[in-house]
Amino acid sequence: MAPPTPDPSPAPGVPARHGLLPPALRRDLADLNGQYLGLALAAEAAADPRFGWEDSIRRQLRAVDAATLATMSAVPFALFRLCLPCPPDREAAAGIADQQWAGSGTGWRGRCASFAHQAVFFARQLVDAAPLSANVVLDLAPEARALLGGLCPSQLAAVALHPGLVRPRWPAHQRFWEMLEEAARSRSAVSLQWAHCAGVCLLGADDPGAAATHPAGPRRRPRR
């Protein structure tokens, strides 16, 4: 068996990984994360639920330099989550040609629409190429993965128009963002790995519907 192909042009100090994502998807995810941070730190995002961090986190990240933000974006999971409408709006899909194309918008709102389209099609690619990683990488439960896998391109485009599609991860966990920033500044692979592990451990911690969506299983009876 041939050895794995190294990640394309990894930044200094960023650990190369082959477990969760293949190199091409890792590259695309870093690009989406960078776009998300750029949109979230704009003045227009302050009252937008797609970027609903606590103010202290927003102030912290606005003070981070571009090179450190780029390293922070290279985490092996999305810095945002997708909340897919279920079922998708098939009427919108049928008339998708009549909708405003995401790339035709201007300014911050146009870039947000373009980002949503890119994120949805990335999610579909992720489900096809690395389905077992989709829950950690993009918070996609099995039902969401099955939904995405059955959608045609026009339906995917309609999903991207859903106003509640994009939501933040860790909106209230400032310590995680501080840890990720410190690790990115240090350019230490070990520190970055610890920050990545902390992020994975906190996935779903800020989702108010997590308990209802994933109820605890029946308790096992103690052995006699």
C-alpha positions as YAML, in Angstrom:
chain: A
units: angstrom
residues:
- id: 1
  name: MET
  ca: [0.00, 0.00, 0.00]
- id: 2
  name: ALA
  ca: [1.34, 3.44, -0.92]
- id: 3
  name: PRO
  ca: [2.08, 5.86, 1.94]
- id: 4
  name: PRO
  ca: [-0.50, 8.61, 2.57]
- id: 5
  name: THR
  ca: [-0.09, 11.84, 0.64]
- id: 6
  name: PRO
  ca: [1.00, 14.72, 2.91]
- id: 7
  name: ASP
  ca: [-1.33, 17.64, 3.48]
- id: 8
  name: PRO
  ca: [-0.86, 20.37, 0.84]
- id: 9
  name: SER
  ca: [1.42, 23.14, 2.10]
- id: 10
  name: PRO
  ca: [0.61, 22.93, 5.85]
- id: 11
  name: ALA
  ca: [1.40, 26.06, 7.81]
- id: 12
  name: PRO
  ca: [4.41, 25.87, 10.16]
- id: 13
  name: GLY
  ca: [3.40, 24.38, 13.48]
- id: 14
  name: VAL
  ca: [0.10, 23.01, 12.18]
- id: 15
  name: PRO
  ca: [-0.02, 19.24, 12.69]
- id: 16
  name: ALA
  ca: [-0.63, 17.19, 9.53]
- id: 17
  name: ARG
  ca: [-3.61, 14.86, 9.98]
- id: 18
  name: HIS
  ca: [-5.00, 12.03, 7.95]
- id: 19
  name: GLY
  ca: [-7.63, 10.69, 10.36]
- id: 20
  name: LEU
  ca: [-10.75, 12.85, 10.01]
- id: 21
  name: LEU
  ca: [-10.40, 14.33, 6.53]
- id: 22
  name: PRO
  ca: [-8.42, 13.79, 3.34]
- id: 23
  name: PRO
  ca: [-6.10, 16.68, 2.43]
- id: 24
  name: ALA
  ca: [-8.41, 18.28, -0.17]
- id: 25
  name: LEU
  ca: [-11.37, 18.44, 2.22]
- id: 26
  name: ARG
  ca: [-9.13, 19.72, 5.00]
- id: 27
  name: ARG
  ca: [-7.98, 22.53, 2.69]
- id: 28
  name: ASP
  ca: [-11.56, 23.43, 1.74]
- id: 29
  name: LEU
  ca: [-12.66, 23.37, 5.37]
- id: 30
  name: ALA
  ca: [-9.88, 25.77, 6.35]
- id: 31
  name: ASP
  ca: [-11.04, 28.10, 3.58]
- id: 32
  name: LEU
  ca: [-14.65, 27.99, 4.82]
- id: 33
  name: ASN
  ca: [-13.53, 28.55, 8.42]
- id: 34
  name: GLY
  ca: [-11.52, 31.57, 7.31]
- id: 35
  name: GLN
  ca: [-14.51, 32.98, 5.45]
- id: 36
  name: TYR
  ca: [-16.75, 32.40, 8.47]
- id: 37
  name: LEU
  ca: [-14.39, 34.22, 10.83]
- id: 38
  name: GLY
  ca: [-14.08, 37.11, 8.40]
- id: 39
  name: LEU
  ca: [-17.86, 37.44, 8.11]
- id: 40
  name: ALA
  ca: [-18.44, 36.97, 11.83]
- id: 41
  name: LEU
  ca: [-15.99, 39.70, 12.82]
- id: 42
  name: ALA
  ca: [-17.53, 42.33, 10.52]
- id: 43
  name: ALA
  ca: [-19.57, 45.08, 12.17]
- id: 44
  name: GLU
  ca: [-22.75, 43.87, 10.42]
- id: 45
  name: ALA
  ca: [-22.57, 40.49, 12.21]
- id: 46
  name: ALA
  ca: [-23.03, 41.82, 15.74]
- id: 47
  name: ALA
  ca: [-26.80, 41.17, 15.87]
- id: 48
  name: ASP
  ca: [-26.94, 38.30, 13.38]
- id: 49
  name: PRO
  ca: [-27.79, 34.84, 14.85]
- id: 50
  name: ARG
  ca: [-25.52, 33.16, 12.30]
- id: 51
  name: PHE
  ca: [-22.59, 34.65, 14.19]
- id: 52
  name: GLY
  ca: [-24.08, 34.81, 17.67]
- id: 53
  name: TRP
  ca: [-21.01, 34.75, 19.89]
- id: 54
  name: GLU
  ca: [-20.89, 36.48, 23.23]
- id: 55
  name: ASP
  ca: [-19.51, 40.02, 22.97]
- id: 56
  name: SER
  ca: [-16.38, 39.10, 24.92]
- id: 57
  name: ILE
  ca: [-15.48, 36.42, 22.36]
- id: 58
  name: ARG
  ca: [-16.11, 38.80, 19.48]
- id: 59
  name: ARG
  ca: [-13.87, 41.45, 21.07]
- id: 60
  name: GLN
  ca: [-11.15, 38.87, 21.64]
- id: 61
  name: LEU
  ca: [-11.17, 37.59, 18.07]
- id: 62
  name: ARG
  ca: [-11.26, 41.07, 16.56]
- id: 63
  name: ALA
  ca: [-7.91, 41.73, 18.23]
- id: 64
  name: VAL
  ca: [-6.28, 38.66, 16.63]
- id: 65
  name: ASP
  ca: [-3.91, 39.24, 13.71]
- id: 66
  name: ALA
  ca: [-4.59, 37.74, 10.29]
- id: 67
  name: ALA
  ca: [-1.82, 35.12, 10.43]
- id: 68
  name: THR
  ca: [-3.07, 33.75, 13.77]
- id: 69
  name: LEU
  ca: [-6.68, 33.70, 12.50]
- id: 70
  name: ALA
  ca: [-5.50, 31.66, 9.50]
- id: 71
  name: THR
  ca: [-3.89, 29.10, 11.80]
- id: 72
  name: MET
  ca: [-7.03, 29.00, 13.94]
- id: 73
  name: SER
  ca: [-9.06, 28.33, 10.78]
- id: 74
  name: ALA
  ca: [-7.03, 25.19, 10.06]
- id: 75
  name: VAL
  ca: [-8.75, 23.13, 12.76]
- id: 76
  name: PRO
  ca: [-10.03, 19.68, 11.65]
- id: 77
  name: PHE
  ca: [-13.67, 20.71, 12.25]
- id: 78
  name: ALA
  ca: [-15.92, 23.57, 11.23]
- id: 79
  name: LEU
  ca: [-16.08, 26.71, 13.36]
- id: 80
  name: PHE
  ca: [-19.79, 26.86, 12.42]
- id: 81
  name: ARG
  ca: [-22.61, 24.35, 12.34]
- id: 82
  name: LEU
  ca: [-25.34, 23.67, 9.81]
- id: 83
  name: CYS
  ca: [-28.97, 23.27, 10.92]
- id: 84
  name: LEU
  ca: [-30.66, 21.66, 7.93]
- id: 85
  name: PRO
  ca: [-34.39, 22.26, 7.36]
- id: 86
  name: CYS
  ca: [-36.23, 18.96, 7.48]
- id: 87
  name: PRO
  ca: [-37.88, 18.35, 5.13]
- id: 88
  name: PRO
  ca: [-36.18, 20.73, 2.67]
- id: 89
  name: ASP
  ca: [-38.28, 23.31, 0.89]
- id: 90
  name: ARG
  ca: [-39.04, 21.50, -2.37]
- id: 91
  name: GLU
  ca: [-41.08, 24.41, -3.72]
- id: 92
  name: ALA
  ca: [-38.04, 26.66, -3.37]
- id: 93
  name: ALA
  ca: [-35.94, 24.00, -5.09]
- id: 94
  name: ALA
  ca: [-38.38, 23.82, -7.99]
- id: 95
  name: GLY
  ca: [-38.10, 27.57, -8.53]
- id: 96
  name: ILE
  ca: [-34.43, 27.94, -7.65]
- id: 97
  name: ALA
  ca: [-33.70, 29.51, -11.05]
- id: 98
  name: ASP
  ca: [-35.99, 32.38, -10.06]
- id: 99
  name: GLN
  ca: [-34.06, 33.03, -6.84]
- id: 100
  name: GLN
  ca: [-31.25, 35.55, -6.59]
- id: 101
  name: TRP
  ca: [-27.97, 33.80, -7.23]
- id: 102
  name: ALA
  ca: [-25.67, 33.90, -4.20]
- id: 103
  name: GLY
  ca: [-22.77, 35.31, -6.21]
- id: 104
  name: SER
  ca: [-24.85, 38.20, -7.55]
- id: 105
  name: GLY
  ca: [-25.14, 39.94, -4.17]
- id: 106
  name: THR
  ca: [-22.78, 42.67, -3.11]
- id: 107
  name: GLY
  ca: [-21.20, 43.56, 0.17]
- id: 108
  name: TRP
  ca: [-21.39, 41.60, 3.40]
- id: 109
  name: ARG
  ca: [-24.83, 40.08, 2.78]
- id: 110
  name: GLY
  ca: [-23.79, 38.82, -0.63]
- id: 111
  name: ARG
  ca: [-20.70, 37.20, 0.87]
- id: 112
  name: CYS
  ca: [-22.88, 35.56, 3.55]
- id: 113
  name: ALA
  ca: [-25.15, 34.07, 0.87]
- id: 114
  name: SER
  ca: [-22.16, 32.83, -1.09]
- id: 115
  name: PHE
  ca: [-20.70, 31.28, 2.07]
- id: 116
  name: ALA
  ca: [-23.95, 29.41, 2.79]
- id: 117
  name: HIS
  ca: [-23.94, 27.89, -0.70]
- id: 118
  name: GLN
  ca: [-20.32, 26.85, -0.38]
- id: 119
  name: ALA
  ca: [-20.95, 25.34, 3.06]
- id: 120
  name: VAL
  ca: [-23.91, 23.26, 1.89]
- id: 121
  name: PHE
  ca: [-22.07, 21.83, -1.10]
- id: 122
  name: PHE
  ca: [-19.03, 21.15, 1.10]
- id: 123
  name: ALA
  ca: [-21.31, 19.28, 3.50]
- id: 124
  name: ARG
  ca: [-22.60, 17.14, 0.64]
- id: 125
  name: GLN
  ca: [-19.04, 16.42, -0.48]
- id: 126
  name: LEU
  ca: [-18.11, 15.56, 3.10]
- id: 127
  name: VAL
  ca: [-21.00, 13.12, 3.41]
- id: 128
  name: ASP
  ca: [-19.95, 11.43, 0.18]
- id: 129
  name: ALA
  ca: [-16.21, 11.28, 0.91]
- id: 130
  name: ALA
  ca: [-15.96, 10.95, 4.71]
- id: 131
  name: PRO
  ca: [-19.41, 10.16, 6.17]
- id: 132
  name: LEU
  ca: [-18.09, 8.89, 9.51]
- id: 133
  name: SER
  ca: [-16.36, 12.25, 10.11]
- id: 134
  name: ALA
  ca: [-19.39, 14.40, 9.31]
- id: 135
  name: ASN
  ca: [-20.74, 14.50, 12.87]
- id: 136
  name: VAL
  ca: [-17.50, 15.85, 14.36]
- id: 137
  name: VAL
  ca: [-16.48, 18.01, 11.41]
- id: 138
  name: LEU
  ca: [-19.85, 19.66, 10.76]
- id: 139
  name: ASP
  ca: [-22.23, 18.49, 13.50]
- id: 140
  name: LEU
  ca: [-24.25, 16.38, 11.06]
- id: 141
  name: ALA
  ca: [-26.33, 13.66, 12.70]
- id: 142
  name: PRO
  ca: [-27.14, 10.46, 10.74]
- id: 143
  name: GLU
  ca: [-30.54, 11.88, 9.76]
- id: 144
  name: ALA
  ca: [-28.92, 15.03, 8.34]
- id: 145
  name: ARG
  ca: [-26.33, 12.97, 6.47]
- id: 146
  name: ALA
  ca: [-29.07, 10.83, 4.92]
- id: 147
  name: LEU
  ca: [-31.01, 13.97, 3.98]
- id: 148
  name: LEU
  ca: [-27.99, 15.58, 2.30]
- id: 149
  name: GLY
  ca: [-27.13, 12.41, 0.43]
- id: 150
  name: GLY
  ca: [-30.56, 12.31, -1.18]
- id: 151
  name: LEU
  ca: [-30.72, 15.93, -2.38]
- id: 152
  name: CYS
  ca: [-30.13, 16.99, -5.97]
- id: 153
  name: PRO
  ca: [-28.19, 20.21, -6.77]
- id: 154
  name: SER
  ca: [-31.31, 22.40, -6.98]
- id: 155
  name: GLN
  ca: [-32.45, 21.16, -3.57]
- id: 156
  name: LEU
  ca: [-29.02, 21.81, -2.08]
- id: 157
  name: ALA
  ca: [-29.19, 25.37, -3.42]
- id: 158
  name: ALA
  ca: [-32.63, 25.76, -1.83]
- id: 159
  name: VAL
  ca: [-31.28, 24.53, 1.51]
- id: 160
  name: ALA
  ca: [-28.57, 27.20, 1.31]
- id: 161
  name: LEU
  ca: [-31.33, 29.85, 1.25]
- id: 162
  name: HIS
  ca: [-32.74, 28.65, 4.58]
- id: 163
  name: PRO
  ca: [-32.37, 31.57, 7.06]
- id: 164
  name: GLY
  ca: [-31.55, 29.30, 10.02]
- id: 165
  name: LEU
  ca: [-28.94, 27.22, 8.22]
- id: 166
  name: VAL
  ca: [-25.69, 28.62, 9.68]
- id: 167
  name: ARG
  ca: [-25.10, 28.84, 13.40]
- id: 168
  name: PRO
  ca: [-21.97, 29.36, 15.54]
- id: 169
  name: ARG
  ca: [-20.14, 26.75, 17.54]
- id: 170
  name: TRP
  ca: [-18.95, 27.47, 21.09]
- id: 171
  name: PRO
  ca: [-20.75, 30.86, 21.24]
- id: 172
  name: ALA
  ca: [-20.26, 31.12, 25.01]
- id: 173
  name: HIS
  ca: [-17.03, 29.18, 25.61]
- id: 174
  name: GLN
  ca: [-14.49, 31.96, 25.69]
- id: 175
  name: ARG
  ca: [-11.89, 29.71, 27.31]
- id: 176
  name: PHE
  ca: [-11.90, 27.47, 24.22]
- id: 177
  name: TRP
  ca: [-11.32, 30.43, 21.91]
- id: 178
  name: GLU
  ca: [-8.53, 31.68, 24.19]
- id: 179
  name: MET
  ca: [-6.95, 28.24, 24.17]
- id: 180
  name: LEU
  ca: [-7.17, 28.00, 20.38]
- id: 181
  name: GLU
  ca: [-5.70, 31.50, 19.95]
- id: 182
  name: GLU
  ca: [-2.83, 30.77, 22.36]
- id: 183
  name: ALA
  ca: [-2.04, 27.54, 20.53]
- id: 184
  name: ALA
  ca: [-2.15, 29.26, 17.14]
- id: 185
  name: ARG
  ca: [0.22, 31.98, 18.34]
- id: 186
  name: SER
  ca: [2.64, 29.44, 19.76]
- id: 187
  name: ARG
  ca: [2.76, 27.52, 16.45]
- id: 188
  name: SER
  ca: [3.15, 24.39, 18.57]
- id: 189
  name: ALA
  ca: [1.71, 21.20, 17.09]
- id: 190
  name: VAL
  ca: [1.16, 19.74, 20.56]
- id: 191
  name: SER
  ca: [-0.69, 22.85, 21.79]
- id: 192
  name: LEU
  ca: [-2.85, 22.86, 18.68]
- id: 193
  name: GLN
  ca: [-3.70, 19.20, 19.17]
- id: 194
  name: TRP
  ca: [-4.82, 19.93, 22.75]
- id: 195
  name: ALA
  ca: [-6.94, 22.84, 21.54]
- id: 196
  name: HIS
  ca: [-8.50, 20.66, 18.85]
- id: 197
  name: CYS
  ca: [-9.30, 17.98, 21.45]
- id: 198
  name: ALA
  ca: [-10.91, 20.60, 23.70]
- id: 199
  name: GLY
  ca: [-13.07, 21.80, 20.82]
- id: 200
  name: VAL
  ca: [-14.23, 18.27, 20.04]
- id: 201
  name: CYS
  ca: [-15.09, 17.66, 23.72]
- id: 202
  name: LEU
  ca: [-17.24, 20.81, 23.76]
- id: 203
  name: LEU
  ca: [-19.18, 20.06, 20.58]
- id: 204
  name: GLY
  ca: [-22.90, 20.39, 21.26]
- id: 205
  name: ALA
  ca: [-22.38, 21.97, 24.68]
- id: 206
  name: ASP
  ca: [-24.09, 25.21, 23.58]
- id: 207
  name: ASP
  ca: [-26.92, 23.60, 21.62]
- id: 208
  name: PRO
  ca: [-30.14, 24.10, 23.64]
- id: 209
  name: GLY
  ca: [-31.83, 21.31, 21.68]
- id: 210
  name: ALA
  ca: [-29.08, 18.76, 22.18]
- id: 211
  name: ALA
  ca: [-30.80, 17.07, 25.09]
- id: 212
  name: ALA
  ca: [-34.09, 16.83, 23.23]
- id: 213
  name: THR
  ca: [-32.54, 15.76, 19.94]
- id: 214
  name: HIS
  ca: [-30.28, 13.13, 21.46]
- id: 215
  name: PRO
  ca: [-32.16, 11.69, 24.45]
- id: 216
  name: ALA
  ca: [-30.29, 9.44, 26.78]
- id: 217
  name: GLY
  ca: [-30.72, 5.75, 26.14]
- id: 218
  name: PRO
  ca: [-32.43, 3.43, 28.62]
- id: 219
  name: ARG
  ca: [-30.47, 2.79, 31.75]
- id: 220
  name: ARG
  ca: [-28.97, -0.64, 32.10]
- id: 221
  name: ARG
  ca: [-30.07, -2.73, 35.00]
- id: 222
  name: PRO
  ca: [-27.28, -3.45, 37.44]
- id: 223
  name: ARG
  ca: [-25.94, -6.97, 37.37]
- id: 224
  name: ARG
  ca: [-26.98, -9.15, 40.23]
...
